[in-house]
Amino acid sequence: MNAPFPTGPSTDEPVALGALTSSVGFMLRMCQTRAYDQFFREFQDTEVRPGELTLLWVLDLNPGLKQGSVGRTLNIKPAHMTKLIQRLVREEFVERRVPPEDRRSIQLYLTETGRDYLNRYRERFLAVHRAERVGLNDAEMATLLALLSKLNFQEAPECP
C-alpha cells in the first residue's frame, strides 16, 4: 500500500511562515508534498510509486537511454537509480542492455510487461497532474511551468 495521507478538514490553528513564503525551495517543497498527497490518494489501492511510473514513462518515450543519462535528467542519485532499475528488472518492466560500442554503459528499454503496466495507470497518472492545476487558469499554468523549467535546468548558484 502507498504512503498514508491526511484525511478530513484541518482543525489546525494558523501558522505564521514569515520569510519562508518567499523561499522558492520551501514553496516547491510545499507544492511537492501536496502533489504527492494527491498521487497517493489516487493510487492508494495499488503499489504504484511516482518515481517508478515517471521512469517507465520516460523510457517509453526514449527507448535505449543510458542509465546514467536518465538518472541525471530525473535527479536520481546513482545508488538509488541502480536499486530502482534492479527492482524494475525483477518485475520484468525494464530490460538492461549493454551496447557493443560502449561496454561500460547500460541502455534501458521498457518491456511489453512494463508498457502494459504503464498503460494500465497512464490515465490515472494524468488525472493527478490535471488535479495539480486546481486554481490556475491555462495562462497561469503555462507561466508556472515555464518558470519552473527555467529554474530546473540552470546550475545552482553559490549561496552568498
VEXKENU-207304 format. One record per residue: residue in one letter; y, x, z of N, C-alpha, C, O in turn. Coordinates in steps of 0.001 Angstrom, whole numbers, padded with zeros to 6 digits, always signed. Example, Ala and Ser with C-alpha at 12.3 -4.5 7.8 and 13.67 -1.06 7.14 Angstrom:
<sevexs>
a-005690+013190+007800-004500+012300+007800-003300+013200+007800-003319+014236+008465/s-002250+012850+007080-001060+013670+007140+000030+012900+007870+001138+013409+008039/
</sevexs>
This chain:
<sevexs>
m-001177+000847+000000+000000+000000+000000+001236+000889+000000+001233+001965+000599/n+002273+000448-000660+003519+001195-000716+004260+001152+000615+003861+000447+001542/a+005350+001922+000694+006148+002044+001906+006702+000695+002337+007005-000152+001498/p+006836+000490+003675+007410-000761+004163+008903-000823+003834+009539+000201+003586/f+009438-002020+003835+010854-002201+003557+011411-003220+004532+010658-004035+005065/p+012731-003193+004780+013329-004159+005698+013215-005571+005157+013300-005790+003948/t+013022-006522+006045+012958-007917+005625+013946-008715+006451+014309-008316+007557/g+014373-009826+005919+015264-010721+006636+016703-010232+006685+017003-009092+006333/p+017591-011128+007133+019009-010760+007194+019254-009738+008303+018572-009727+009328/s+020240-008885+008070+020576-007858+009044+021399-008462+010176+022322-009242+009944/t+021055-008094+011382+021843-008524+012545+022539-007323+013165+023029-007391+014292/d+022580-006222+012421+023229-005014+012922+024728-005200+013016+025336-005954+012256/e+025300-004499+013963+026755-004508+014111+027374-003605+013045+026689-002726+012522/p+028640-003797+012714+029291-002944+011705+029309-001481+012156+029495-001177+013334/v+029116-000603+011206+029108+000835+011483+030174+001491+010615+030154+001359+009391/a+031101+002195+011249+032143+002918+010511+031536+004176+009901+030793+004894+010571/l+031843+004447+008645+031307+005624+007956+032383+006651+007635+032068+007795+007306/g+033632+006262+007725+034726+007197+007515+034641+007916+006181+034407+007300+005141/a+034834+009232+006225+034880+010053+005011+033543+010102+004264+033501+010525+003109/l+032462+009682+004902+031172+009674+004200+031219+008815+002942+030528+009102+001964/t+032029+007766+002965+032083+006880+001791+032770+007544+000601+032740+007002-000504/s+033401+008730+000811+033929+009464-000340+033041+010633-000723+033430+011476-001533/s+031863+010685-000149+030893+011728-000489+029957+011204-001570+029256+010215-001359/v+029943+011863-002728+029058+011465-003815+027605+011517-003343+026837+010588-003593/g+027229+012595-002665+025848+012743-002200+025432+011629-001261+024340+011076-001391/f+026302+011298-000311+025986+010230+000637+025839+008892-000091+024872+008163+000131/m+026793+008576-000952+026746+007293-001650+025537+007211-002586+024926+006151-002718/l+025190+008325-003236+023992+008335-004081+022739+008098-003251+021849+007349-003654/r+022678+008745-002078+021507+008558-001216+021400+007103-000761+020302+006547-000717/m+022519+006490-000426+022503+005088-000013+022022+004199-001166+021223+003284-000961/c+022509+004473-002369+022061+003703-003540+020579+003947-003822+019843+003025-004174/q+020156+005196-003663+018756+005523-003919+017836+004790-002950+016796+004273-003357/t+018204+004740-001693+017335+004048-000735+017276+002554-001040+016229+001929-000870/r+018396+001972-001491+018387+000558-001882+017493+000353-003104+016745-000622-003177/a+017577+001281-004065+016733+001184-005261+015257+001307-004887+014420+000577-005417/y+014934+002230-003975+013548+002362-003534+013076+001119-002797+011932+000700-002970/d+013938+000520-001974+013568-000724-001302+013190-001786-002336+012186-002482-002187/q+014004-001898-003378+013726-002873-004431+012407-002544-005134+011594-003431-005395/f+012207-001262-005437+010973-000846-006093+009758-001227-005245+008811-001834-005747/f+009789-000869-003961+008639-001126-003102+008415-002615-002849+007278-003043-002649/r+009484-003407-002856+009313-004865-002768+008564-005372-003996+007631-006167-003880/e+008976-004909-005165+008363-005371-006415+006913-004910-006544+006085-005620-007113/f+006606-003729-006021+005279-003140-006199+004461-003111-004908+003511-002335-004798/q+004817-003944-003933+004149-003896-002636+002655-004191-002695+001909-003765-001814/d+002216-004899-003699+000799-005242-003808+000015-004222-004634-001117-004485-005038/t+000620-003057-004883-000014-002038-005716+000034-000686-005023+000585-000546-003931/e-000545+000292-005673-000446+001689-005229+000524+002473-006110+000548+003703-006063/v+001321+001768-006912+002255+002405-007834+003346+003125-007050+003903+002590-006091/r+003638+004347-007479+004691+005157-006872+005768+005401-007934+005448+005603-009106/p+007045+005384-007529+008103+005528-008534+008056+006848-009292+008269+006865-010505/g+007782+007949-008608+007741+009250-009279+006619+009343-010295+006800+009902-011376/e+005465+008800-009955+004326+008823-010878+004606+007988-012113+004338+008414-013236/l+005150+006786-011899+005416+005912-013034+006485+006522-013938+006394+006421-015161/t+007493+007152-013343+008528+007826-014125+007926+008950-014956+008243+009088-016137/l+007067+009746-014350+006434+010847-015074+005579+010328-016224+005623+010883-017322/l+004807+009277-015990+003996+008697-017063+004891+008182-018194+004565+008330-019372/w+006013+007580-017824+006963+007069-018810+007467+008210-019690+007500+008097-020916/v+007860+009314-019044+008398+010468-019781+007328+011075-020690+007619+011452-021825/l+006103+011168-020199+005026+011734-021024+004675+010817-022192+004279+011291-023257/d+004817+009530-021999+004573+008604-023095+005600+008826-024213+005275+008723-025396/l+006834+009129-023824+007901+009370-024802+007865+010781-025385+008399+011018-026469/n+007231+011725-024668+007267+013142-025047+005889+013788-024919+005699+014650-024061/p+004924+013393-025751+003592+013985-025632+003642+015495-025855+004326+015985-026754/g+002901+016220-025018+002797+017667-025178+003875+018459-024461+003982+019670-024652/l+004678+017790-023637+005686+018525-022870+005007+019552-021968+003914+019319-021453/k+005668+020681-021788+005145+021672-020856+005414+021202-019441+006454+020610-019153/q+004463+021474-018564+004551+021024-017182+005844+021503-016523+006494+020739-015808/g+006219+022749-016756+007443+023294-016159+008693+022590-016670+009622+022335-015903/s+008719+022279-017946+009887+021607-018534+010092+020222-017954+011210+019854-017592/v+009024+019460-017865+009167+018103-017334+009507+018160-015842+010289+017341-015360/g+008939+019100-015117+009258+019251-013697+010730+019577-013483+011379+018988-012619/r+011255+020506-014262+012682+020859-014142+013570+019690-014546+014581+019431-013894/t+013212+018987-015605+014008+017847-016068+014072+016751-015008+015124+016146-014802/l+012957+016495-014340+012895+015436-013334+013181+015946-011918+013041+015201-010947/n+013582+017210-011804+013901+017815-010499+012724+017734-009521+012890+017392-008350/i+011547+018054-010029+010347+018078-009190+009991+019537-008944+009813+020309-009886/k+009890+019904-007688+009559+021292-007334+008185+021650-007883+007294+020802-007931/p+008007+022924-008304+006737+023324-008930+005499+022983-008097+004509+022499-008647/a+005531+023223-006794+004353+022938-005962+004047+021443-005943+002884+021045-006010/h+005079+020620-005852+004873+019176-005851+004407+018701-007228+003558+017817-007333/m+004968+019294-008275+004579+018934-009642+003096+019220-009860+002387+018415-010464/t+002632+020360-009373+001219+020723-009515+000334+019681-008842-000655+019241-009427/k+000679+019279-007615-000113+018264-006902-000059+016917-007607-001065+016214-007704/l+001118+016568-008097+001283+015300-008800+000425+015271-010063-000267+014287-010325/i+000472+016342-010837-000328+016403-012067-001819+016395-011730-002599+015731-012413/q-002224+017120-010692-003637+017113-010303-004103+015700-009980-005196+015296-010376/r-003266+014947-009257-003620+013565-008904-003719+012705-010165-004644+011902-010292/l-002778+012864-011095-002796+012064-012321-003959+012449-013241-004484+011603-013965/v-004358+013714-013213-005542+014153-013971-006798+013550-013355-007673+013065-014072/r-006888+013579-012019-008047+012976-011328-008169+011492-011651-009274+010976-011824/e-007030+010811-011733-007028+009376-012066-007272+009143-013557-007402+008002-014000/e-007333+010234-014327-007521+010194-015783-006353+009536-016502-006533+008915-017550/f-005146+009673-015933-003925+009172-016559-003281+010242-017443-002588+009924-018410/v-003517+011510-017103-002879+012631-017797-003949+013650-018158-004908+013861-017416/e-003765+014270-019306-004637+015369-019745-003787+016629-019850-002687+016602-020403/r-004305+017731-019316-003644+019035-019449-004295+019794-020584-005518+019807-020720/r-003459+020432-021404-003980+021271-022491-003219+022593-022489-002011+022636-022256/v-003956+023667-022755-003339+024987-022867-003146+025261-024350-004118+025323-025103/p-001882+025427-024781-001657+025679-026211-002122+027080-026586-001912+028023-025823/p-002746+027230-027740-003267+028539-028135-002173+029594-028314-002430+030785-028141/e-000958+029167-028658+000122+030135-028888+000766+030643-027593+001483+031643-027610/d+000510+029952-026462+001075+030386-025175+000117+029984-024071+000255+028915-023476/r-000849+030839-023800-001913+030513-022857-001421+030459-021412-002180+030087-020517/r-000152+030828-021174+000384+030767-019813+000966+029400-019483+001217+029099-018317/s+001181+028577-020495+001800+027275-020237+000764+026158-020315-000340+026343-020828/i+001146+025006-019796+000277+023828-019809+001064+022677-020417+002166+022355-019972/q+000479+022060-021444+001092+020877-022043+000439+019635-021449-000752+019633-021138/l+001231+018587-021298+000756+017350-020683+000750+016214-021697+001679+016052-022488/y-000311+015444-021650-000464+014301-022546-000928+013092-021736-001776+013208-020852/l-000364+011949-022051-000802+010699-021460-002125+010310-022105-002253+010357-023329/t-003098+009932-021309-004381+009459-021850-004256+007961-022156-003257+007334-021802/e-005252+007406-022800-005250+005954-023047-005263+005199-021723-004612+004162-021595/t-005999+005708-020740-006019+005078-019413-004627+005109-018797-004181+004124-018209/g-003940+006242-018932-002577+006372-018416-001611+005442-019129-000742+004841-018497/r-001760+005322-020439-000892+004429-021217-001150+002974-020829-000208+002193-020704/d-002408+002608-020640-002732+001239-020206-002112+000946-018839-001561-000133-018617/y-002206+001910-017931-001630+001771-016586-000114+001594-016694+000454+000695-016074/l+000534+002448-017475+001981+002357-017667+002347+001000-018259+003276+000349-017781/n+001641+000576-019274+001953-000701-019924+001731-001886-018990+002442-002888-019076/r+000744-001775-018096+000477-002849-017135+001683-003079-016224+001953-004212-015828/y+002410-002005-015888+003517-002104-014930+004898-001951-015568+005908-002002-014867/r+004954-001767-016865+006230-001493-017547+007269-002588-017292+008400-002268-016927/e+006930-003845-017468+007901-004932-017303+008388-005038-015860+009570-005287-015620/r+007487-004849-014906+007909-004887-013502+008844-003729-013192+009812-003887-012448/f+008557-002573-013760+009394-001386-013572+010790-001653-014149+011799-001332-013519/l+010840-002239-015344+012123-002562-015959+012869-003639-015162+014097-003618-015088/a+012132-004572-014572+012767-005613-013749+013467-004990-012547+014544-005439-012156/v+012869-003972-011966+013503-003269-010842+014815-002656-011312+015823-002745-010612/h+014815-002045-012471+016036-001405-012975+017098-002446-013346+018293-002186-013209/r+016674-003602-013807+017654-004672-014062+018262-005155-012746+019447-005483-012698/a+017467-005200-011686+017955-005641-010380+018971-004662-009796+019841-005062-009023/e+018867-003378-010163+019826-002383-009670+021238-002671-010154+022205-002179-009572/r+021365-003447-011193+022669-003737-011801+023408-004869-011106+024530-005190-011498/v+022828-005473-010108+023440-006621-009449+024857-006263-009004+025081-005250-008341/g+025804-007114-009384+027201-006905-009010+027997-006085-010003+029210-005945-009849/l+027350-005542-011014+028055-004747-012024+027959-005445-013372+026891-005917-013763/n+029079-005508-014078+029009-006039-015432+028563-004915-016368+028398-003774-015937/d+028371-005232-017632+027851-004238-018587+028763-003018-018706+028281-001887-018764/a+030067-003240-018742+031010-002120-018878+030967-001233-017630+030985-000007-017743/e+030912-001840-016456+030838-001054-015214+029550-000251-015154+029545+000904-014728/m+028463-000867-015583+027179-000165-015577+027203+001005-016545+026698+002081-016226/a+027777+000812-017712+027872+001898-018697+028720+003041-018138+028375+004210-018311/t+029818+002713-017476+030683+003741-016881+029929+004486-015775+029968+005715-015710/l+029254+003744-014919+028498+004373-013828+027440+005328-014386+027322+006465-013929/l+026682+004869-015362+025631+005717-015929+026213+006945-016627+025635+008028-016553/a+027340+006788-017298+027986+007933-017953+028442+008952-016915+028261+010155-017107/l+029029+008483-015824+029492+009391-014773+028314+010074-014078+028370+011270-013793/l+027257+009324-013806+026075+009927-013175+025442+010964-014087+025010+012018-013620/s+025381+010681-015379+024840+011659-016329+025691+012918-016341+025167+014030-016398/k+026989+012741-016286+027895+013880-016269+027652+014741-015027+027615+015968-015117/l+027490+014106-013887+027218+014843-012647+025827+015467-012648+025651+016604-012211/n+024857+014731-013134+023461+015174-013056+023175+016395-013892+022354+017224-013501/f+023815+016534-015017+023467+017607-015924+024458+018761-015902+024556+019526-016861/q+025191+018879-014803+026091+020014-014588+025485+020900-013510+024733+020431-012656/e+025817+022176-013558+025359+023075-012489+026144+022764-011226+027344+022493-011274/a+025457+022808-010110+026121+022557-008838+027107+023657-008520+026756+024836-008575/p+028341+023293-008185+029336+024319-007833+029055+024876-006444+028347+024258-005648/e+029599+026014-006167+029514+026596-004826+030425+025795-003896+031495+025351-004311/c+030012+025609-002656+030862+024940-001677+032000+025890-001283+031779+027082-001070/p+033219+025347-001191+034356+026211-000820+034249+026687+000617+035118+027420+001091/
</sevexs>
